[in-house]
């Protein structure tokens, strides 16, 4: 179902989603429980025809909205969405929003003249002429925030950054820069609305795994196909059927997130991948052993679902593993409810029988995805057994 926009209501200013750990398209925060991303027709059709068994393992699809660039009297640009017709009341932003906290801090430190975060990021977009990883290592934003983060640089050194994962801001900068260069200000862009799968977590720890042994879609050019095949061959994608595309882990001892990006993930060996998985489940003080069983349980359930989906190929899709960096307090009975999530995302190159403009029809379940899931479960089991 496509949700219609309300053209008469005031626009909703979009903010970068501060917990985006991977990907290259900018994910934006629409409200506390909803994010949006640029619409790709193949991905929209996947969500609209999603098999019932897979809905448990994907973000809820909430329809689409239109988004446009908006310029103020000073020529500053921001991204604005037309609000949904169901939300005709005043749009309110939670005061607990991390993005709002950053924006408020900017206001305080600049005498009230700070730009909205999206505008501020656009003014720095011209600095993206360097390597894609460079903006992550040379952030000019230093805030006294509640949850800082550490970023590992090219030499393996850790440097402290602001209270957000810098990868999402990098994607937002690049997206705004491209929109400004390629499209007029009044151009309407269609975005997908999706569930914010980390909204219920206080300190969301997120691992983004690019799944499968093949990453290019059927419609990829020969040059793109060769490039993706080379990345797979030179990384754990070929050996394990997965590689790390991003990660953030809350460190309880230092009260910050440890963040790593896709460039880190591409360099890992098989043993390095295992160590990174161990680090993802370590809070800086202790290894979160209690998370292993519920994560493995969900991965086994997902594996059963993938095995039952004939003709699907999830090329270049990611798998998120999520848990809360703040431990759940015990109940009066001495037990605690451990909340973990396993979600599939990014379906721009997914193909299946009956999908639009398919180049090839496949039989049986996705062998590359299954290979990756089986290896992931096996590695977690070995960690569980202390091997």
Helices and strands as residue ranges (DSSP letters): E 12-13, E 15-16, E 27-31, E 34-38, H 41-48, G 52-57, E 61-71, E 77-81, H 98-109, H 117-123, G 125-129, H 134-137, E 148-152, E 158-161, H 166-182, E 189-195, E 204-211, H 222-233, H 236-240, E 242-251, E 256-261, H 262-266, H 270-280, H 290-307, E 313-314, E 318-324, E 340-345, E 350-351, H 367-384
